[in-house]
Amino acid sequence: MKKLALAFLVAASALGGNVAYAGADDAKWVAQCVMDNQAEKVGIEVIAKYCTCMNEKMSDNETLSITQWEKTHPTEMRACERASGWK
Protein backbone atom coordinates (compact mmCIF):
# COMPACT_ATOMS: atom_id res chain seq x y z
CA MET A 1 0.00 0.00 0.00
CA LYS A 2 2.89 2.36 0.74
CA LYS A 3 4.26 1.83 -2.76
CA LEU A 4 0.89 2.68 -4.30
CA ALA A 5 0.64 5.84 -2.21
CA LEU A 6 4.17 6.84 -3.20
CA ALA A 7 3.41 6.15 -6.87
CA PHE A 8 0.29 8.30 -6.66
CA LEU A 9 2.16 11.17 -5.01
CA VAL A 10 4.92 11.03 -7.60
CA ALA A 11 2.37 10.87 -10.40
CA ALA A 12 0.50 13.85 -8.96
CA SER A 13 3.65 15.93 -8.74
CA ALA A 14 4.72 14.86 -12.23
CA LEU A 15 1.38 16.09 -13.51
CA GLY A 16 2.23 19.45 -12.01
CA GLY A 17 0.20 18.90 -8.87
CA ASN A 18 -2.90 19.63 -10.91
CA VAL A 19 -4.47 16.19 -10.81
CA ALA A 20 -7.92 17.76 -10.94
CA TYR A 21 -7.04 19.40 -14.23
CA ALA A 22 -5.21 16.41 -15.65
CA GLY A 23 -7.96 14.08 -14.54
CA ALA A 24 -8.05 11.35 -11.94
CA ASP A 25 -7.87 8.82 -14.74
CA ASP A 26 -4.54 10.27 -15.92
CA ALA A 27 -3.13 10.11 -12.40
CA LYS A 28 -4.23 6.49 -12.12
CA TRP A 29 -2.51 5.53 -15.39
CA VAL A 30 0.69 7.39 -14.50
CA ALA A 31 0.75 5.85 -11.02
CA GLN A 32 0.36 2.37 -12.54
CA CYS A 33 3.18 3.09 -15.00
CA VAL A 34 5.41 4.22 -12.13
CA MET A 35 4.61 0.99 -10.29
CA ASP A 36 5.30 -1.06 -13.43
CA ASN A 37 8.75 0.54 -13.74
CA GLN A 38 9.79 0.74 -10.10
CA ALA A 39 12.49 -1.95 -10.52
CA GLU A 40 14.30 0.07 -13.18
CA LYS A 41 17.67 1.53 -12.27
CA VAL A 42 16.60 5.17 -12.57
CA GLY A 43 15.17 7.57 -10.02
CA ILE A 44 11.46 7.72 -9.26
CA GLU A 45 11.35 11.30 -10.58
CA VAL A 46 12.69 10.17 -13.96
CA ILE A 47 10.15 7.35 -14.09
CA ALA A 48 7.33 9.75 -13.22
CA LYS A 49 8.43 12.19 -15.95
CA TYR A 50 8.62 9.34 -18.45
CA CYS A 51 5.17 8.01 -17.52
CA THR A 52 3.65 11.49 -17.63
CA CYS A 53 5.17 12.10 -21.06
CA MET A 54 3.80 8.80 -22.36
CA ASN A 55 0.38 9.54 -20.89
CA GLU A 56 0.32 12.93 -22.62
CA LYS A 57 1.07 11.29 -25.97
CA MET A 58 -1.82 8.85 -25.61
CA SER A 59 -5.38 9.54 -26.71
CA ASP A 60 -7.88 10.26 -23.95
CA ASN A 61 -9.89 7.33 -25.30
CA GLU A 62 -7.03 4.82 -25.05
CA THR A 63 -7.88 1.63 -23.19
CA LEU A 64 -4.37 0.17 -22.95
CA SER A 65 -2.17 0.91 -19.98
CA ILE A 66 0.91 3.03 -20.60
CA THR A 67 3.07 -0.08 -20.23
CA GLN A 68 1.04 -1.92 -22.87
CA TRP A 69 0.83 1.11 -25.18
CA GLU A 70 4.56 1.82 -25.16
CA LYS A 71 5.25 -1.62 -26.67
CA THR A 72 3.38 -0.65 -29.83
CA HIS A 73 4.67 2.95 -29.97
CA PRO A 74 8.50 2.82 -29.93
CA THR A 75 8.92 6.31 -31.41
CA GLU A 76 6.92 7.89 -28.59
CA MET A 77 8.71 5.69 -26.06
CA ARG A 78 12.15 6.88 -27.24
CA ALA A 79 11.01 10.52 -27.24
CA CYS A 80 9.77 10.22 -23.65
CA GLU A 81 12.94 8.43 -22.57
CA ARG A 82 14.96 11.39 -23.88
CA ALA A 83 12.57 14.00 -22.43
CA SER A 84 12.63 12.41 -18.99
CA GLY A 85 16.39 11.92 -18.87
CA TRP A 86 15.99 8.14 -18.80
CA LYS A 87 18.41 7.70 -21.72
KACOR-V579357 format. One record per pair of residues at least 12 apart in sequence whose C-alpha atoms are under 8 Angstrom apart, sorted by sequence separation. I is the first residue (numbers start at 1). J is the second residue. D is the distance in Angstrom with one decimal. If there is no record, write none. Layout:
((I J D) (I J D))
//
This chain:
((15 27 7.6) (54 66 6.7) (34 47 6.0) (34 48 6.0) (12 27 6.2) (51 66 7.2) (11 27 5.9) (54 70 7.6) (31 48 8.0) (34 51 6.6) (30 48 7.2) (33 51 5.9) (8 27 6.9) (11 30 5.6) (57 76 7.3) (8 28 7.3) (11 31 5.3) (10 31 7.5) (30 51 5.4) (8 30 7.9) (30 52 5.9) (54 76 7.0) (8 31 5.0) (11 34 7.5) (54 77 6.9) (7 31 4.9) (7 32 7.5) (30 55 6.7) (29 55 7.4) (54 80 6.3) (4 31 7.4) (7 34 6.0) (53 80 5.6) (7 35 6.3) (26 55 7.0) (51 80 8.0) (50 80 5.4) (53 83 7.8) (4 35 7.3) (14 45 7.7) (36 67 7.2) (50 81 6.0) (53 84 7.8) (3 35 7.6) (33 65 7.6) (32 65 8.0) (33 66 6.0) (50 83 7.3) (10 44 7.5) (14 48 5.8) (33 67 6.1) (49 83 7.9) (50 84 5.1) (10 45 7.1) (14 49 5.9) (49 84 5.2) (29 65 6.5) (30 66 7.5) (50 86 7.5) (11 48 5.8) (15 52 6.6) (29 66 6.7) (47 84 7.5) (10 48 6.2) (14 52 6.5) (46 84 5.5) (46 85 6.4) (47 86 7.6) (46 86 6.2) (11 52 7.4) (42 86 6.9))
//
